[in-house]
Amino acid sequence: MTQQHITRAAELVVQAKLGTDPTPAAIVQALAAAGLLRTAPLEIYRASWDADSLGLYASRDAAQGRCLLDAAVARPESQLAWLPVRDEDPAEEYLAADGENTEYYVTALPVRLTAGEIA
């Protein structure tokens, strides 16, 4: 399906829904029913040092970059590498400097919205 077909399908779905229920929740529901919404889970990433949050980021790379910035200043000669906290769960990583934990973490946080939160 081309981008033009997807756009036209979305326009038709929204147009049909506006006649019966013009709320944002109804429009989102119609788009989901038409298969026009992203189905992969949405995630944000928290960067932290020890127990202190260093912010939330839209990508893993951005969160890691925030941590790397601090760690590189504090340990300029160290070999830095991201490692999973648990091998079976890649949602949380820690930054190792020469094999030792630096207490910098990046954690994937799933974003869950309900229809009530969208409206």
Secondary structure, 3 states (H helix, E strand, C coil): CCHHHHHHHHHHHHHHHHHHCCCHHHHHHHHHHCCCCCCCCEEEEEEEECCEEEEEECCHHHHHHHHHHHHHHHCCCCCEEEEEEECCEEEEEEEEECCEEEEEEEEEEEECCCHHHHC
